Amino acid sequence: MPQKSLSSIRRKLLRWYDQNRRDLPWRRTGDPYAIWIAETMLQQTQVATVVPYYERFLENFPTVDALARAPLKKALALWSGLGYYRRASNLKAAAEILVRRHAGRLPTNYDDLLALPGVGPYTGGALMSIAFQKPYPAIDGNARRVLGRFFDLTGEKKLHAAAADLVSRSRPGYFNQGLMELGATICAPKNPRCPECPLRRDCAAQNGDGRVATTAKKNIGVKAVTWPLAVVRRRGKILLRRRSAGGILAGLWELPGGALGGHKSTRACLKRHLRQLDGALKSDLHIGEFRHSITDRRIRSPLYLFDIRRGAELTRPGPNWRWISPRSLREYPVSSMTMKALRILAAHEKSFL
């Protein structure tokens, strides 16, 4: 596309963004650290969900130094419910590297940014353009959809090349945010509002047969999983266990339970997970169930309530298990599944939380 046409497209998008951008907390700051936190939280997470987490996280960790000094447990606790917890672990690890190697500041070199844990091409490009005003593309899912439709392109290399040519040299951060904002609010995956788009006259999806093009997605198989959970109560406390450091939901505290696997029933599955408490539990009570998604898993989670038999001698099943009171629950990094389960328990017994 001729440079003159690219200049016109940039002007149209920037003008539209200036007039229509949403007022979001990370758009009111030029602090590279705060922008980094926001861009990390926004990965695979909706804006409305991120806002309160972003504000709480910065209130507790206002600087790179503060995050580097903080216990990982606290960072994970503040992340609880946001999902994709490895992002929080990577932020903490990267903050420690920044203190050791970069005087507590985010580097302005793209390769140095990519060397940080959790920083990939998108986050690196977002930081270079938004925080440091350098003309690097930043292609998230929304921008990818806009570019794919506008240029009638598929394939990461072609999309990246188009984005690199198109990004504004004078206002790269605003341009990239405009591209993402357009995808989030106008160029939606389904039923895009094409008449409201500032780029409609130049869009390949509108200049042909009127069909709105879509970019190809990898076919990822989705697994249906039954994952029963147990609430074990004793003297106003509930029993949680901490997951191992590796694998899915690493290091998070959760209610005992797990995927049904080869077990024939949910109760047989829970009996295996609670085998150290055998003989100390009263009969279970099914109090509800909920749905949840983790990467490629679509989970149905039935929830059972257990009380301890009166007079039963009981110790913790192991070092990674703990009796926790509702008041101290916020101090622990708790999985989203456990939070959903405890809301069901709160509805079952309104005085619990």
N, C-alpha and C positions, 0 to 999 in steps of 0.2 A: 504494500500500500504506500502511495507517495507520502513524503514527509508532510506536505501541506494538509493532506487528509488526516494524518495522525494528529497534527496540531489542532485541527478543528474538533476532533473527537475528544482530545484532552480538555479543551476549553468547555465543551458541552458538559462533560462529566463533572468537572470541577465546579462549574456554575450550579449545576443541579445539586451537588453535595453541599455547597455553601448554603443553599437555601433549604435543604431538606434533611440534613443529617440529624440523627437522634442525639439528644443531650445525654451522654454517658460519662460516668466519672473518669474513666481513663482518657477521655478526650479533652479533659480540662487540665491536663498536666503535660509538662515537657520532660519530666523525670524519667530517664531511661529505665531505672529500676522498676518504677510503678508500671511503665508500659510493658516491660518484660513479664511482670506478674500477670497483667491482664491478658496478654497474648497467650501465655501458657494456660491460663484458666479457660480461655475461649476455645481451645482446641477440643472439638467434638462436644461442645457444651453450649447451650443456648444462652443468649445475652441475659435474659430475665433471671435465669438461674445464677449466673456468675456475679451479678452486681452485689448482693449482700456478702458473698464470700470474699470478693475483692476488697470491699471496705473493711471487713473484720480482719483480713490477713494483713493489710497495710497498717491497721491500727495497732496490731500486735508486733509486726515486723516492719517498721517504717523505712529501714535501710538494709543494704546488703549485709553490713556488719551485724545488725540485730538478727537477721535470719541465720547467718553463719554461726552465731553463738548459741542459738536456741536449740533445745533438745528436739530431735526428730519427732519424738512423740507429740510434742506440742504442735508442730507444723502439720502432722497428720491429723491431729484432733480438729484443728481449724479447717481442714480439708474434708472432714467427714460429711458424707452426703453428696459431694461434688463428683465422685466417681473418678476412674482412671488415676488411682492413687500414686502410681509411679511418677506422675508429674510433680507431685509434692516432694517426693524423695529426690528427684532430679534437681528441683529448685534448691533444696537444701545443700546437696552435694556441689552444685555449681556455685552457690554463694561462698562455700568454703574455699573453692578454687579461686574465686575472684578476690577474696581477702588475701590469699597466699601469693598470688601471681600478678594481680592487677590493681593492687592498692584499694580493693573494695569497690572498683568501678567496672561497669560493663565496657569491654573493649570496643573501639570503633572500627575494627578490622573484621571483615566478614568471615575470614577463615578462623580467626580467634574465637568468634562467636560460635561457629559450628563445632569447635572443639569442646564446648561446654556440654555437660550432660543434659539431654532433653532438648537441645536447640538443633532443629533441623532446618532445611531450606526455607520453609515458610516463616518460622519464628525469626531466623536470621535476616530474611528479607524485610520482615515487618519492623524489626529493630533498626536496621540500616536506614530504612526510609522514614519511619515515623519518629524515631528517637533522634536520629543523626542526620536527617534530611539528605540522604544520598540516594541516587536513582537506582534502586534495586527493586525488582518485582517481588510481590508477596502474594502467593496464590493459595488461598484457602478454598474450601468447597464452594463457597458462593462466587468468588472470583473465577474459579475454574468453569463454573456453569455459564457465567456471563461471557467469558472469552470463547468458550466452545461454541456457543450459539452465535455470537457476534461474527466470528471469523469462520464458522463452520469447520471447526477443527476438533480432532481427537488425538490423544497421545500426549504424554507429559512433555516431551522434548519440543514439539511444535507449539504447545500452549505456553511453555516457558519462554521460547523465543519470541512469540507474539507479545507476551507481557513485557519482556525486556525492551522491545522496540517501542511499546506504547507508553510506558511509565513516564510521567512528567519529570523533566529535568529540574524545573524550578520549584515544584511543590510535590515531591514524590510521595510523602507521607499522606497528604490529603488525597492524592490521586488513588493510591492503593486502598485507603479507607473508603473512598467513594465507590470503587469497583466492588468491594465487599458489601457495602451498604446497598448498592443497587441489586446485588444478588439476594440479599437478605429481605429486602422490602418490595421490590418490583419484579425482578427476574426470578420468580419462585420456581421450584422444581415442577410443580403442577399449577396449572392455571396462571401463568405469568400475566401481569397487567401491562401488556405491550403498548397500548395507547398512551400510557403515562411515562414511558421510558424516554429519556433524553437522547438515546442513541438509536432509536427505532428506524430512522431514515437510512442509516448506514448498516443496519444489522442484516447479516446474511440470512437469518431465519425469517426476516420480513420481506426480503427482496425477491424471493423465489415464489414458491407456491403458497406462502403464508404459513407453512408448517414450522413449528418451533422446534429447533434441533436440540438434541440432548447429547451430552458427552457419555461415552461408554463407561460402564462400571464393571468391575470384576464380579463374577458370580460367586458370592461367598455363601456356602451352605449354612443354614441356620438349624441348630439342634434344639429340639424340644426336650426340656429337662424337668423332672420332678425333684424338688430339693426340700425335704421336710426340715423344720427347725423346732427346737425344744426350748421352752422357757422353764428353767428350774429355779424355784423360789425357796428362800429360807430366811426367816426373820426380816422380811422387807428388802432383802437383797436378791439379785439374780446372778446366775453363774455364766460367766463369759470365758472364752478361751482365745488365745492369740495365735493367729496363723503363722506358719513358718516364714522365714525371711525370703524364700524363693517362691516362684509361681504366682498364680492369680491372687489378688488381694493381699499381697505379702505384708506381714507385720500388723494387720488390722485385728481388732478385737471383734468377736462375733458370738452369736448364739450357737451352741452345738447343733450339728446337723450336717447334711451334705447330700450330694446327688444320689439318687436312688440306686443307680448302677444295676448290679445283678440281684439286688434284694427284691423279694416278691411284694413287700408291702412297706409303707412309710414307717410303720411301727417297728418292723424288723430293722430298718435302716437306723432309726433313732436308738434302738436298743444297742446296736454296735457302737454308736458314738458315745453312749452313756454307760458303757459296760463297767467302768470303774465305780459307778454309783449303784450297781445292781443290788437290790435288796433294800435300798434306802429310799426308793421313790414310791409314792402312791400312784394309783392308776392315773393314766394321762387323760386330759380333756382337750378335745379338738375345739379351738376357739376362733378359727378362721383361716383364711389363706390370702395370698396376694400374688401378683405377677411382677416379674423383674427381668431385666435384660443385662447381660454381661457379654460384651464383644459379640460372639456368634451364638450365644446361648439365650434361648427364650425360656424363662424359668417359671414354673408354677410351684409355689412354696406353701404347703399346708403347715399350720402352726399348732403346736400342742403345749399345754400347760401341765407342769409337774410340781407337786409339793413334796417336801421331805417328810417321811414318816416321823411321828412324834417319838422322841427317845433314840432315834437312829444315830449311831456314831459315824461321823462323816469328816473326812479330810479332803483337801483339794485333790482332784485326780492327777495333777501334775504341776510342774513349775509354770507352765503357760496357761493355767486356769486361775480365775480369780472371782471371788464374790464381790460384786460392785453394787453400791447403792445408787438409786436414781439421781441423787444430788450430785454425785461425782462423775456421772456418765459423760458429761461434756469434756472432762479432762482426758478422755481416752479416744484414740482414733478408732471409730466404730464403722463397720461396713454399712453401706446403704441398705442392704437386705435386713440387717439387724435393726436399723432405725425404722424401716417399714413394719417389721414384726412388732416392735415395741409400741408403735402407734395402734396396732390392732389390740395389743394387750391393754393399752390405756383406754380404748373404747370398751373393752370387756370389763375392766375394773377401773373406773374413772379416777380413782384416787391414786393410781400407780405413778403417773408422771405429773 
